[in-house]
Amino acid sequence: PAEYIETNKLETAIEESGKSIKQLSNVIDVVQQNQNKATKLFTESQTIKQNLDTVLKTDTSVVDDATSQWHEALSNSVFESESDFKSVQLDETSAKLLKSELSAFEKNYQHAQGALEVQQKALKDKDKPDVAALQVELEKTLLEKEGLEEEFKQFDNQLSHLCKAQKTLKNYAKRLEEQEKIYQVIGTLSDVANGVTGNKISLQRFVLGVLLDDVLIVASQRLKVMSKGRYLLIRKENRAKGNKASGLELEVEDSYTGKVRAVSTLSGGESFMASLSLALGLSDVVQAYAGGIRLDTLFIDEGFGSLDADSLELAIRTLIDLRDTGRMVGIISHVSELKEQINLRLDVKSGKCGSYVQMVN
């Protein structure tokens, strides 16, 4: 051909063709080997198939015989159908467990049977005991045993508690000894601060007593005016009787008798004036201590009915003076004499439809 006129191109084509021929020869060899193997495998498979066909034929015959026997056995059994038979079948685990239990039962039965034969031989020439009497004796003995065991437990628990208590007491005694050494200083200081010793005035009561003195100074000024110069309030400094705490009790100084007596000896009207004086004095001291805080409103509930005419006039005058300083004073009372002294009030009146409020100015 024209494309192979040149020698080099022809030689190249020949070389390439030779390579292709060689590759194809190698492929032919491989295919030939594979074909030989496949032929051999096919022959072996044919032999195996023939053998399996023979086995299958034999097994089919066996299955048919077994099926026939199964149906015959099922028809002769207590089961009405195959589903009834399968419903009572056990799984492998349950069957093994049942078989194990059955084996254990047979073993125990044989053991018990042997023991029974031994006992029967041993009791062959023996007289039969009175079982009822022995049972009563046994129950009596068991009751005594239980009683003794219970008594032993009680004594044992008591002993355990006593030993534990003894150990605890020893530990407490040791700790108490250590604490007593510490308490000699701290305890004494605590007793004094809590008002246990001395005049029974605690640190709190001492501080409150100082504040109460300031209140009593202001309150006495008002009480002196309301009582026409007769009474002054003072703080009792003597120790109280018994275990009662001291330091905050009040007494009244009577200028008519020149003696100091308990506030409980005041009459109802005098007690009201003293209480009013204390309330006003406390209000003034709180304002002084608070620094800028004012108590502008004061309400007084009853108490005026226990005052005589002069004491009532002095009490009202004190309240009016207090009002003139800028405070609002509210009085809750049923005393009719107050109506003449109060310009602005709320009267609670009763009517057919119930109580009502009327503003009076």
Protein Blocks (a to p, Z undefined) as FASTA:
>chain_A
ZZlmpmklmmmmmmmmmmmmmmmmmmmmmmmmmmmmmmmmmmmmmmmmmmmmmmmmmmmm
mmmmmmmmmmmmmmmmmbfbfklmmmmpccfklmmmmmmmmmmmmmmmmmmmmmmmmmmm
mmmmpccddfklmmmmmmmmmmmmmmmmmmmmmmmmmmmmmmmmmmmmmmmmmmmmmmmm
mmmmmmmmmmmmnopgmjopafklmmmmmmmmmmmmmmmmmmmmmnnomaccdddfbdce
hjbdehjaccdddfknopacdfklpcfklmmmmmmmmmmmmmmmmmmmnoopacfbdcde
ehilmpcfklmmmmmmmmmmmmmnopacddddfbfklmmmpmbdcdddddfkoccddddZ
Z
